[in-house]
Amino acid sequence: MNLARSERQAICDTLLAVGPGAPTLCGDWTTADLAAHLWVRENEFPAVAAVMMPREHQEALRMAAARSRLPFAELVADLRRGPRGLSPFRLPGVDARANALEFFVHHEDVRRAGSHPLPPREMPEALERELWDVVKRSSRLLFRSAPFGVDLETPDGRILPVRRRRRVTVVGEPGELLLWATGRTTAAHVQVLGDASDVARLTARLGI
């Protein structure tokens, strides 16, 4: 199975189901903002004239342009079809490696937002294995600002040490570990073991 491919279809289904004005876990972004972010990320690139602008401002302008140019349903339909033109995401293997984490985490940003968040999904075994591979591949980047090392552990006993001087252990299914490591600490279903002050220092440094 291909996690990036299946999550692309799944998030598009969910975006259409909840509509453009639903909340997400991405700050004040609505689902329309999140769809525009995902579309812009793989289809548009900063213009030469904009290189002196802060990256966040450039993305905000391109997101606004995408929303004004494409109605929500069309934007989602285009996202479902995948990157177009000269996008580097069309190169062999790039989509699978670059979008697995992106689409899974942002899908859960929609599912778990609002006053009635949805529970974790039961993922097929093959996708759970892919999620664990994503955890292993992304761990050093996700914990690059951590003040000390962390052990990531699954309920079946797999342990991934991240950096040295480990002082906190986080236990959960691979997808939940990804959510926690990307800063969705209140939405992730994990058990965090360690001194409370260490946990607070660590969670303050998480997020991408």
C-alpha atoms as one frame of an Amber mdcrd trajectory, in Angstrom:
protein
   0.000   0.000   0.000   1.030   3.637  -0.382   0.296   5.840   2.611   0.675
   9.148   0.760  -1.684   8.012  -1.992  -4.348   6.612   0.339  -4.223   9.623
   2.690  -4.497  12.021  -0.251  -7.807  10.406  -1.187  -8.944  10.153   2.435
  -8.296  13.806   3.306 -10.062  14.922   0.130 -13.109  12.832   1.112 -13.089
  14.367   4.586 -12.627  17.932   3.322 -15.656  17.585   1.057 -17.676  15.982
   3.850 -17.081  18.810   6.363 -17.039  21.708   3.886 -14.817  24.781   3.558
 -15.582  26.468   6.879 -14.783  23.691   9.324 -12.088  24.174  11.997  -8.706
  22.443  11.976  -5.910  21.941  14.473  -3.751  24.378  12.442  -4.369  27.506
  14.494  -7.054  29.692  12.936  -6.981  27.923   9.565 -10.279  26.590   8.278
 -10.528  23.578   6.003 -10.529  25.987   3.032  -7.183  27.373   4.228  -5.766
  23.889   4.741  -6.875  22.728   1.281  -5.263  25.825  -0.249  -2.039  25.158
   1.691  -1.848  21.563   0.452  -2.570  22.586  -3.142  -0.082  25.474  -3.146
   2.623  23.359  -1.498   2.910  20.987  -4.442   1.708  23.124  -7.350   3.076
  26.645  -6.928   6.457  28.086  -6.050   7.610  31.564  -4.984   8.015  34.041
  -7.810  11.465  35.599  -8.238  10.016  38.989  -7.342   8.828  37.657  -4.002
  12.074  36.127  -2.761  12.647  38.961  -0.307   9.307  38.385   1.397   9.148
  36.185   4.506   8.228  32.610   3.558   5.010  32.702   5.596   3.863  35.873
   3.807   4.613  34.360   0.416   2.552  31.270   1.237  -0.342  33.375   2.563
  -0.470  35.321  -0.706  -0.399  32.163  -2.811  -3.058  30.511  -0.645  -5.319
  33.544  -1.038  -4.779  33.475  -4.799  -5.619  29.761  -4.959  -8.827  30.239
  -2.951  -9.955  33.137  -5.155  -9.155  31.284  -8.382 -10.667  27.888  -7.539
 -13.917  27.175  -5.671 -13.425  24.840  -2.714 -14.791  21.720  -4.424 -12.597
  22.296  -7.489  -9.540  22.929  -5.321 -10.115  19.635  -3.514 -10.723  17.806
  -6.803  -7.444  19.169  -8.166  -5.646  18.166  -4.965  -7.102  14.672  -5.296
  -5.645  14.319  -8.816  -2.147  15.118  -7.574   0.549  17.633  -8.543   0.678
  18.917 -12.081   3.097  20.548 -14.494   6.739  20.721 -13.425   6.093  20.113
  -9.729   8.977  18.198  -8.105   6.326  16.119  -6.333   5.816  14.330  -9.662
   9.337  12.907  -9.626   9.539   9.161  -8.896   9.330   8.429  -5.185   8.965
  12.050  -4.067   5.220  11.908  -3.414   5.487   8.741  -1.310   8.272  10.128
   0.882   7.266  13.792   1.101   3.503  13.480   1.433   2.963  10.522   3.768
   3.475  12.604   6.913   1.912  15.741   5.400  -1.378  14.167   4.372  -1.750
  11.916   7.418  -1.141  14.692   9.947  -3.301  17.249   8.143  -6.088  14.697
   7.712  -6.097  14.256  11.477  -5.996  18.062  11.835  -9.455  18.013  10.268
 -10.786  14.849  11.932  -9.831  15.856  15.475 -10.731  19.538  15.407 -13.839
  21.210  16.766 -16.137  20.366  19.644 -16.720  16.768  18.515 -13.330  15.369
  17.481 -13.238  11.940  15.901 -11.301   9.088  17.560  -8.160   7.517  16.096
  -8.732   5.370  13.038  -7.966   1.667  12.823  -5.361   1.619  10.075  -4.661
  -1.475   7.954  -1.522  -3.290   9.083   0.374  -2.325   5.928  -0.317   1.387
   6.516   0.643   1.073  10.185   4.010  -0.273   9.035   4.372   2.690   6.691
   3.511   5.087   9.516   6.232   3.529  11.677   8.677   3.963   8.798   7.664
   7.642   8.625   8.256   7.984  12.368  11.754   6.531  11.997  12.548   8.616
   8.931  11.274  11.892  10.417  12.233  11.580  14.084  15.484  13.550  14.028
  13.854  16.410  12.127  10.779  16.475  14.360  12.876  16.524  17.533  15.653
  18.769  16.207  14.824  21.448  18.820  14.318  19.039  21.721  16.417  19.924
  24.796  17.228  16.221  25.361  16.617  12.784  23.875  13.305  10.958  23.658
  12.275   7.309  23.374   9.339   6.678  21.040   7.651   3.379  21.855   4.711
   1.474  20.381   2.331  -0.599  22.534   3.791  -3.805  21.035   7.262  -2.925
  22.309   9.073  -1.325  19.360  11.386   1.404  20.661  12.987   4.216  18.683
  15.621   6.210  20.611  15.893   9.779  19.309  19.163  11.524  20.224  21.151
  11.024  23.410  20.424  11.837  27.064  16.898  10.467  26.826  14.660  11.739
  29.613  11.119  11.258  28.257   9.355   8.227  26.766   6.274   8.592  24.588
   4.128   5.483  24.066   1.511   5.210  21.331   0.630   3.823  17.939   2.834
   5.171  15.118   0.249   7.670  13.875  -0.306   8.993  17.392   3.448   9.413
  17.873   3.569  11.443  14.661   0.764  13.700  15.819   2.423  14.248  19.186
   5.845  14.883  17.632   4.425  17.483  15.220   2.975  19.480  18.096  -0.574
  18.070  18.238   0.097  17.082  21.836  -3.443  17.582  23.155  -5.031  15.635
  20.281  -2.641  12.683  20.201  -3.569   9.517  22.103  -0.242   8.768  23.780
   1.200   8.121  27.212   4.078  10.433  28.114   6.459   9.142  30.783   8.943
  11.407  32.504   9.364  14.246  34.939   6.595  16.835  34.492   9.054  19.694
  34.047  10.955  17.746  31.370   7.719  16.961  29.549   6.736  20.641  29.618
  10.145  21.724  28.270   9.930  19.158  25.497   6.370  19.876  24.352   7.153
  23.597  24.203   9.751  22.846  21.490   7.550  20.656  19.268   5.791  21.672
  16.071   6.482  22.069  12.358
